[in-house]
């Protein structure tokens, strides 16, 4: 699944989840609040989210946070550092996710 398909899938099924149970709406609001600017600005929170996503090996989350990083004006070097932090934290088992992150980054930057 490419990044565009993943975004469409996420949007479609997040809507279905929130329409089915308020838990998912509440969780989404908590996530939005957590990644909003506060003591730490949004860009750095998205970069942290990206590193955590690499460590946890969640490609859908990687896609989500790369998009968030770019929207928060993170540059390529900052995004690559976040990916590297994730690989260091997760070990060589996270290389496939780092490759996926590179693919998503290429797709997103070619779109703009």
C-alpha positions as CSV (number, residue, x, y, z in Angstrom):
1,X,0.0,0.0,0.0
2,X,1.5,3.4,-0.9
3,X,1.2,6.5,1.2
4,X,-1.9,7.9,-0.7
5,X,-3.7,4.6,-0.3
6,X,-2.7,4.4,3.4
7,X,-4.0,8.0,4.0
8,X,-7.4,7.2,2.3
9,X,-7.7,3.9,4.3
10,X,-6.9,5.7,7.6
11,X,-9.4,8.4,6.9
12,X,-12.2,6.0,5.8
13,X,-11.8,3.6,8.8
14,X,-11.2,6.3,11.4
15,X,-14.5,7.7,10.4
16,X,-16.2,4.3,10.7
17,X,-14.6,3.8,14.1
18,X,-15.7,7.2,15.5
19,X,-19.2,6.7,14.1
20,X,-19.4,3.3,15.9
21,X,-18.1,4.2,19.3
22,X,-17.3,7.4,21.2
23,X,-14.1,5.8,22.6
24,X,-12.5,6.3,19.2
25,X,-13.7,9.9,18.9
26,X,-12.3,10.6,22.4
27,X,-9.0,8.9,21.7
28,X,-8.7,10.9,18.5
29,X,-9.3,14.1,20.4
30,X,-6.7,13.1,23.0
31,X,-4.2,12.3,20.2
32,X,-4.9,15.7,18.5
33,X,-4.5,17.5,21.9
34,X,-1.2,15.6,22.7
35,X,0.3,16.5,19.3
36,X,-0.7,20.2,19.5
37,X,1.8,22.9,20.3
38,X,2.4,23.3,24.0
39,X,5.6,23.4,26.0
40,X,7.0,21.5,23.0
41,X,6.1,22.8,19.6
42,X,4.1,20.7,17.1
43,X,7.1,20.0,14.8
44,X,9.2,18.5,17.5
45,X,6.2,16.4,18.8
46,X,5.7,15.1,15.2
47,X,9.4,14.2,15.0
48,X,9.1,12.4,18.3
49,X,6.0,10.6,17.0
50,X,7.9,9.5,13.9
51,X,10.8,8.1,16.0
52,X,8.4,6.2,18.2
53,X,6.6,4.9,15.1
54,X,9.8,3.5,13.8
55,X,10.6,1.8,17.1
56,X,7.1,0.4,17.3
57,X,7.4,-0.7,13.6
58,X,4.0,0.8,12.7
59,X,4.1,1.7,9.0
60,X,0.7,3.4,9.1
61,X,2.0,5.6,12.0
62,X,5.2,6.3,10.1
63,X,3.1,7.6,7.2
64,X,0.9,9.7,9.6
65,X,3.8,11.3,11.3
66,X,5.9,12.0,8.2
67,X,2.9,13.8,6.9
68,X,2.6,15.6,10.2
69,X,6.3,16.5,10.2
70,X,6.1,18.0,6.7
71,X,2.9,19.9,7.6
72,X,4.7,21.3,10.7
73,X,7.6,22.5,8.4
74,X,10.2,19.9,9.5
75,X,12.9,19.6,6.9
76,X,14.3,16.4,5.4
77,X,17.4,16.4,7.7
78,X,15.2,16.7,10.8
79,X,13.0,13.9,9.5
80,X,15.9,11.7,8.7
81,X,17.3,12.2,12.2
82,X,14.0,11.2,13.8
83,X,14.1,8.0,11.6
84,X,17.7,7.3,12.8
85,X,16.7,7.8,16.4
86,X,14.0,5.2,15.9
87,X,16.4,2.7,14.3
88,X,18.9,3.2,17.1
89,X,16.1,2.7,19.7
90,X,14.6,-0.3,17.9
91,X,17.7,-2.0,16.4
92,X,18.2,-3.6,13.0
93,X,14.8,-5.1,13.1
94,X,13.4,-1.6,12.3
95,X,15.4,-1.3,9.0
96,X,12.3,-2.4,6.9
97,X,10.4,0.4,8.6
98,X,13.2,2.9,7.9
99,X,13.0,1.9,4.3
100,X,9.3,2.4,4.3
101,X,9.7,5.8,5.9
102,X,12.2,6.7,3.1
103,X,9.6,5.6,0.5
104,X,6.8,7.7,2.1
105,X,9.1,10.7,2.4
106,X,9.9,10.4,-1.3
107,X,6.2,10.1,-2.2
108,X,5.2,13.1,0.0
109,X,7.9,15.4,-1.2
110,X,7.2,14.5,-4.9
111,X,3.6,15.4,-4.4
112,X,4.4,19.0,-3.4
